[in-house]
Amino acid sequence: MNKNNWQIVENKLCKTFVFKDFTEAIAWMMKASFVIEKINHHPEWCNVYNRVAVKLCTHDAGNRITEKDYTLADALDLV
């Protein structure tokens, strides 16, 4: 899968979002948190300065990629 630069790496759907600076990265994470809560599917993510690396898999489905992950990926692309 390479839709909107998402890649499958080690059975996880992965993407790094890049922003102008730290403040924009954190603001995006705050906005994304509301989408994440609404969908009730929580990512593994990490922020370093202007980058937010996101990894998605469904833990209760045996740590594999499911439709929930694709749904969240699409939603995060719209934040």
C-alpha positions in Angstrom: 0.0 0.0 0.0 1.3 3.4 -0.9 -1.9 5.4 -0.6 -0.8 8.9 0.7 2.6 7.5 1.5 1.5 4.9 4.0 3.8 1.8 3.9 3.5 -1.6 5.4 6.5 -2.3 7.6 6.8 -5.4 9.9 3.0 -6.0 9.8 2.2 -2.4 10.6 0.8 0.5 8.5 3.4 3.3 8.9 3.7 6.9 7.9 5.8 9.8 9.1 4.0 13.2 9.0 6.4 16.2 8.6 5.5 19.7 9.8 7.1 23.1 9.7 8.2 22.9 13.4 7.5 21.3 16.7 4.5 23.5 17.5 2.8 22.4 14.3 3.6 18.7 15.0 2.1 18.9 18.5 -0.9 20.8 17.3 -1.6 18.1 14.7 -1.3 15.4 17.4 -3.8 17.3 19.5 -6.3 17.5 16.6 -5.6 13.9 15.7 -6.3 12.8 19.3 -10.0 13.7 18.9 -10.3 11.7 15.7 -8.5 8.8 17.3 -10.8 8.8 20.3 -13.9 9.0 18.1 -12.8 6.0 16.1 -11.6 4.3 19.3 -8.5 2.9 17.7 -5.2 4.1 19.2 -2.0 4.3 17.3 1.6 3.8 18.3 3.1 7.2 17.6 6.3 9.2 18.3 7.1 12.8 18.0 10.6 14.2 17.4 10.8 17.9 16.7 8.7 18.4 13.5 8.0 14.8 12.7 5.3 12.4 14.0 5.8 8.8 13.1 2.6 6.7 13.2 2.3 2.9 13.2 -1.0 1.2 13.0 -2.0 -2.4 13.7 -4.9 -4.0 15.5 -3.8 -5.6 18.7 -6.9 -7.5 19.5 -6.7 -9.1 16.0 -3.3 -10.6 16.6 -1.2 -7.5 15.8 -2.1 -7.4 12.2 -3.4 -4.7 9.9 -7.2 -4.6 9.7 -9.9 -2.4 8.2 -9.7 -0.3 11.5 -6.1 0.6 10.6 -7.0 1.7 7.1 -9.9 3.7 8.4 -7.7 5.5 10.9 -5.0 6.1 8.3 -7.5 7.8 6.0 -8.8 9.9 8.9 -5.3 11.0 10.0 -4.6 12.1 6.5 -7.5 14.5 6.7 -6.4 16.1 10.0 
